């Protein structure tokens, strides 16, 4: 391979990385807006009101779809394993607001800001394990690929799959066990 050919390959790689970084940046902004909406909603509205949840989900839906589509490079409606991992990693990114939104949701559900903070701390201590469990909830057919309907279902507040996701994150206790030590025992 001559220097000219190698130079062209380097330029193609640089363009590819620039495009990829642009996608990640736009996707990060989309996730940040998603979490800001949840946090703002929790600060002003009771989450356990069905009409309020429907309204919030209506506002969240375009952000979920946009983030998903930004990661679906080939446009086939399915995120391959690599795309799904990047999508999920951004979803649980503390930098983008996951923890703040989760704290707001837990506070709304429990009515107890201290308990919410304790559950968030527990999540942060066991983040890798809990994130792994949560990805299994996202990926309902357990093939490592994500379909749009899986993301929408998991990220729509109050849905059955969203409740399972919050439990996997350790942010929602089982109805029969309201003690946060449950999560420490199961994820330690």
N, C-alpha and C positions, 0 to 999 in steps of 0.2 A: 504494500500500500504506500503510495507516495504522499508527500506532505499536503498537496492540494486536496486529495481525496480525504485525508484525515481531517483536514480543516473543515471541509463540508460536513462531515459526520459530526464534528464537534458543534458546528453551528446548528445543525438539525436537533441535536440533543439539547442545546441551550434553548431553542425555540420551544421544544416539547416541555422542558421544565418551566419555562415562563408561562406557557398555557396552563400547565398543571397548578402552578402557584396561583394563578389568577382564579382558577376554579375553586381551589381551597379557600382563598380569601373571600370570594363571593359567597361560598357556602358557609363560611364562618360568620359572615354578616347575617345571613339568613337564619342560622341557628341562634345567634345573639338576639335577633328580633323576636324569634319564637319564645325564647326564655324571658325577654323583657315583657312581652304580652302576658305571659303566665304570672310573672311577679307583680305586674301592675294590677292584674285582675285579682290576685290574692290580697293585695294591699287595700283594695276598694270594695270588693264584692265577696259575699259568702260563696264558697266553692260548692257547698252542698245544695244549692238551689238549682234544680234541673234547667230552668230557663237560662240562668246565668252560664251554666256549663255549656249548653247548646250554643249560646252566643259566642263564648270563648272559643269553642271548637271550630265554629264557622270562621273566626278570625285566624285561627292557627292553621287550618287546612291548606291555604295557599303557600304558607311557609314550609310545611311538611313536604308538599309536592315539589316546590322549587328546590329545596335542599336535595331531595331524592333525585330529581332530574339532573341536577348539576353533577352528581356522582355517577349517573348512568351514562357512561361515555359512548356506548354504542346505541343508546336509545331503544333498547329492547324491553324496557319496563322491568328489568331484573338487574340487581347489583351483584356482580360476581363477588367471589370471596374477598378479593383485594379491595374493591370498591365498597363492599359492605363493612369491612373493618375500618376503613377511613371514615365512612359515614358515621358509624357507631362511635368511633373515637372522638369525633367532633361533637357528637350529641352529648357525651358525658364529660366534655371539657369544662373544667372549672373556670377557665379563662372566658368562656363564652356565656357563662351564667347558669350552668346546670345546678350548682349547689344553692345559689340564691333562690332560684325558682322552686327547687325541691323543698327548701326550708319554708318557703311561703305556702306550698301545698300541704306539707305536713302540719304546719301551724293551723291552717284552715281545717284540716281533717280532725285534728286532735283538740284544737282550741287551747293549746298549751305551747307557747313559744320556747320554754325551757326544754320541754320534751322533744320538740322539733330540733333544737340545737344539739341535744344529746344524740338523736338518731343520725343527724348529719355527721357528727364527729365519729360515730361508729361506722358509718358508711366510708368516711375518709380513711379510717384505719384499715378497713378491709376492702378497699376500692377494687383492687384487681380481681379478687374472688367474686365480689358482688357484681362487678361489671360483666364478668364471664357468665354468671347466672342470668343476668339481665339480657345479654345477647341471645341466650337460648330462648327467652320469651319473645324477643323480636323475631327470631328465626323459627317460626312455628313448625316448619317441616324439617328442621334440623339438618339442612344440607349446606349451610354456610352461605347461601345466597339469600338476598332479601328482595321481596317483591313489594311494589308500591303499597298494596293493600295491607301488608304486614306492618310497614312503617306507619301508615295512617292509623291503623287499629291500635298499635302500641303507643303512639304519641298523642292520641285523642283522649283528653282528660275525662276520667270517669268511666271509660270503656272497660270491659272485662279484662282485656289484654293490658290496658294501662294499669289497672289495679294489680295484676300479676307482675308487671314490670316494677311497680313501686315496692311490692313485697320482695322481689328479687334484689332490689337495691337496699333492702332493709329499712325502707321508709314507711311501710304500712304493716302493722302487726296483724297477725291472724285475729279473727273475731274472738277466738277462745283464749288467746295469749296476748295480753297487752303490754307485756314487760319487754323492754328493749334488750334485756339480757338474753332473750331468745335468739336474737340475731348474733350476739357474740358467741353463744354456744354453738350455733350452726355454721358459722363462718370462720371460726378460729382455726 
